[in-house]
Every structure is written in structure tokens, then in C-alpha cells.
């Protein structure tokens, strides 16, 4: 079956998926009870998860704004993009650069179905179904070949998906595939769930993996090592809440009523957070 034959019906409703679960935390409606049950269980263990997911989405706006306005990037590959919501990469980029081109990549067929509906008639944006761990397949995809010119700078985005790249997946290779091929001036934007305590990292990794979603929580030092060889843009790699905060930026969709009791939990538990930033290719 090729990706043009995939539809919402091809996705599973008997186990959670990252795209649907993440989407619910952002106020999305395209999820199943299995996804909501997964999120409820994880927030019982790690209540800051709601805040840090939403902080990551706010970071997307600031990072893409930087990439278009200050770095001059006009083409983006968003790996593990998740379900379409407000302020998607192409919408943010075109707010500042109307000629921006974007390829979205996700393994979940529901993302393809919804993304193509959203982007119907938009020739400068594409959504492809592919595993971000298989960068050879991503880079060889016809839509990537059509929209991305590697002789010009490219931004590769791995936003809140670094924790889905386990050490066994060879994350260094995955993260560098686009920028290794692309022109000087290219950038990598990265974020993932981090924890200061290695034992807590291990427990979280075990809990999420046991639920059926590949996962590896890392310490900031481990993430720094993973991204060695790039030059971080100021203020460097950090808690995303501290990466170039803006007094005003477009708001997110409201928190689902069932999850509102977790709002603000990150202020009480500062040991778990979303860590990352924007980095330049050397």
C-alpha cells in the first residue's frame, strides 16, 4: 500500500500514537480514548507534561520566526510534525516570508489525511508519510525532491520528537541527514523532554515505552552531546520556556477541560522540561 492509499481508517485505535496524544494536549479533537487514557496516565506520573508540550508549541513560533527573519531560511522539513493545529510551520513561516516552502513528515496516516485536507491546492507545501528514522526514504521522496533545493540553506525541525529517537536508532545520523546534505547556512531545530535526574529519566523511558510509544528521556548533558558539531544560536540549548521569550505571541487552543487541573504544574516540578533550541550547521 502506498501513502496515497492511506487514510484515517488505516490508523489504529487500539494503542496510542504520539501525534494524536500530543494533539490532545494542544487542544486538538482528532484522538481516541486510548490516546486520552495514555495522556491521563502519563500526567499522573509527570504532571508538568501538559505545560511543557504547550511550551514546545509556543517555541515553534519563535524558532520559525527566527529562521525566516534572522537566518533567511525559506525551506523547511518538519520531522514528526504531528496533527495540523494552529500556527503550523508553513503558516508561521509565511507570516514573515510568503515564498517559504515546507515538507511535513510523519509516520501516522491520520496526519497525512488531515494534512492533505488542510493543504489542498497549496503547491509549495506537502505532507508525506515516512518514518523520520529512515532519512534515506525521506530525502528520496518525490515531494522532498520537488520542494527542497539542497543547494540553498534548509531548516530541519525535530520539535518534541527527539525523545522518540532512541540511542539504538542512531539519532546522530538521523538528526544530521538534512543538514549534511544542505548548503551552508542550514539550521537544525531540536527539542525533547529532558530530566535532570538520570534515574527519573530511566523510569519515564520505561513507562512511556511500556505504553507502546518508542521513547527515551535524556538529561541535558546527553542532549548536548547528541547535538555536538552544531553551533547553538543564542541563548543556546535550554528549557524552551527561556528560549527568546516574547511578551506577546499567537495563543494556543484552550486546554481540554479534563486537563485543566494540570495547568501550571511545571512551576512546581522543574525537574522535567522541554529542552532544545536552534542550531547552525558549521
N, C-alpha and C positions, 0 to 999 in steps of 0.2 A: 504494500500500500504506500503510495507516495503522499506527500504532505497536502497536495491539492484535494485528496480524498478524505483527509482527516476532518472531523467535526467534533462538536461538543459531545456527541454520542459516543465518540471513541475514547473519551477520558473516563477514568474510573471514579466511582463514588463510594468504594468500599475501603479506601485508605486516603489519608490526607495528601494534598500536594502543596508544595511551598507557595506556588503562585496564588492559589485560592485562599490559603490561610493568611498569607501576607496581605492579600487584597481585603480580607475582612477587617484586619487591624487598621486599614486605611479608610474604612467605611464603605467598602465595596459590597455588592449584593450577590456576586456570582460565586457562590460557595455552597458546600453541602454540610449536613450535620456532622459528618466525620471530620471536616476541617474545623468547624467551630468547637467540637469536642477536643480536638488536638490543642487548639489555642487555649481553651479554658484550662486544660491540664498543665500546659507549659507556664501559664501565668500564675498558677498556684505555686509553682516552684520558683518562678522568676518574674515577679510582678512588674519589674521595670521594662519588660519586653514590649508592652504597648507603647510607652513613651519613646523607646529607642527606635522602634520601627518607624514611627512618625517623624522623629528627628532625622532619620535617614532620608525620608522623602523630602523634607524641607531642604536638606543638604543637596539633593539632586538639583533643585532650582539654583542654588548659589553656585554649585560647581559648573553647571552648564552655562550659566551667565558668565562666569569667569572664562570658560573655554572659548566662548564666542566673542565676548567683548575684549578681553585682555590678551588671550592667546591666539585669536584669529582663526580658530578651528571652524570648518564648515562641513565636516562629515564625521559621523558618529556611528559606532557599533555598540549597541546596548545589549550586553550578555545577561541572560537570565532576567529579562525585562519585566516579567510578571504581567498581570492583567492590566489593561488600559484603565487609567483613572484620570484625575485632573492633573494638569501640569506635567504631561508626558514630555520626554526628551525633545521630540520634534516641535512641540508647542512652545517650550521654553526657548529652544534654540532660535526658532523663527520670530520670536518676540524681538530678538536682537539682530538676527541675520536671516532675512527671508529666503536666502538661497541655500540654507542648510539642508543636508541630506542625511537620512537616518535609516539604519537597518536594525530592527529589533530581533533578538534571538531568544527563543525559549523552547524547552522540551515539552511543555504541557500543550496538548492540542487545543484546549479551551482558549489559550492565549491567541493561537492562530485564528480561530474562528472569530473571536471578538475583535482582535486587532485588524483583521481584514475588513470587517464591517465598518469599523471606525475610519479606516484609511481608504475606503473605496474611492477611486478617482484621483488619489494622490500619487503621482508618478515618482516623486522624489523621496518616498518613504516606503519601506517594505517590512513585513513581519515574516520570519521564517521559523520553521520548527526544526531545531537541531539541538544537540547536546553540547553545551559550551565546553565540555571537557574534550570534545573532538574538534579541535580547531582546524584540522585539515578539511573536514567536511564543511565547517562554517565558511572558511575562506574560499572554498571551491564552489560555493552555492551561486547559482546564476544571478540572484538579486544582489549579492555582495559584489560580484564582478561588474554588474551593471551600475551600481550606485557609488561604489567606493573606489577612488583613484589613489592607489598607494604611492604614487609619485608626489602626492601632496600630504600635508600633515593630517593625521586621523586621531580621533579620541576614542579609545576603547574604555567602556564603562562596565565595571563589575560592582554594582551597587547592592549591598546587603546580600551578596551571593558568595563571598569568599568563604563563609563557613560551610557552604555546600561542596567546596573543593577540599577533599581530604588529602593528607600527605601522600597516600597511595595513588592519587590521581595525577601526581606530578604537577602541582599548581604553578610552579615557576615557569614551566613550559607553556601552560595554558594562558597565564597572565601576560606573557611576552610575545605571543604569536602575532598579534596585530601590530604592535609597535616595532617588533624586529623587522617586519616587512615594510613598514611605512616610512615615510620621509622624516628627516629631522624636523623638530618642532611638534612631533606627535606626543600625545599625553595618555596616561593611564589614570583612571579614576576608580578608586577601590574603597570598599568598606565591608566590614563584617563584625559580627558580635564578638566582643572581647571580654576577658575577665582577668583581673589582677592575680587571682589565686589559681595556680595550676591544678590543684585538686578539685576545685569547683569547675574549672574548665572540663576536666575529665568526666565529672558527674553529669554536666549538661550535655556533653557529647553523647554519653551513653543513653540518657533519657530521650533525646530527640531521635537518635538513630534507631532506638527500640520502637519508636512510633512509626518507622518506615520512611523517614526522610534522611538522606545522607547528610552528615553534619560533623563539623569539628570546630569547637570553640578554641580560640587561641589567646595567648597572652599578648599584650602589646609588643613585647620583645620578639616574640615569634613572628608576628606580622611584620615588624620592621625588617627582620631577616628575610622574610619571604619577598619583600619588595626592594631588597638591596640591588643597587645598579641603576635605580632611578633617582632623580633629584626632586625631592618634595617641594611643592610650591608653598610659600609661607601661608599659614603658620606651621606647616609641616604636618606630619601624621598625628592625630589627636582624637579625642572624643569629638564626634561630629557636631555636637551642640556648640563647640568652641571654634569651629572652622568658619571664619569670616561671617559671624552672625550679622543679620540685618535687622534694623528696627522694625521694618515692615516688609513682608513678602506675601505672596498669594497664600491664603489659608487652605488647609486640607478639608476634606469632607468631615462631617461630625463623627465623633467616636460612636460606635454602636452602643445603644442604651445598656446592653448587657455587660459591656466592658468599661463603663464609665468609672466604676469604683477603683480601677487601676490607674486612672489618670493621675499624674504627679508622683507615681511610685518611684521613679528614677531619682527623685530628690532624697529619698530615704535609703536607697540601695545604690551607692555609687561604685560598687564593685563590678557591675556588669553594665556595658555600654556599647554603643556602635563606634567603631574605631576605623579611621582611614583618612583619606584626603585625596588631593590631586597631585600627580607626579609627572615630571617631564622625562622624555626619553633623552638619554645622554648622547 
